[in-house]
Amino acid sequence: MSEIQVASRYAKSLIDLAGEQNAVEAIRKDIELFLETCRENPELQAILKNPIISLDKKANILDGLFSGKVHDMILSYFKIVIRKGRSEILFATAKEFISQYNILKNVVKATVTSASPLSQENIKQIEEVVKKSTKGEVILTSIVDPKLIGGFILKVGDKQFDTSISSKLNKLKKEFEQN
């Protein structure tokens, strides 16, 4: 079974347990703290993936890092996963948890890439359009890419809306080449 499938199953179990204990929001925040810690400290991910480091040592490291900072359920979850010899999937499981949380709460991630920085008013307009079309909460990330020349590219899930000048120029170039 692939790491993603295993991570997905573990994340589903964790989100179900959090739901039963009415702690989904608290667990989400704790999972985000874990993800942020792992991203800032790649050594932690290396430790969790290293088969030479003992399971007890891995559990003690996570306990030392997160004890008193996260819900007891998360610490217990970490220990269970480590005891089962699956510490290498903790990071993937945490990412999958956030994905499943977003689906559960109808949170949509969108990215807008523009040639120059967008004003707050433009960002709010884009968020409103996405919110109306998806009927969910929107987390919008704004990226600046001068190569677009002008316009923007909006990505929402697997859909893309491209109004960039560079894209239009590329289409025009292809049309000329074909004719």
Order of alpha helices (4+ residues) and beta strands (2+ residues): alpha-alpha-alpha-alpha-alpha-alpha-beta-alpha-beta-beta-beta-alpha
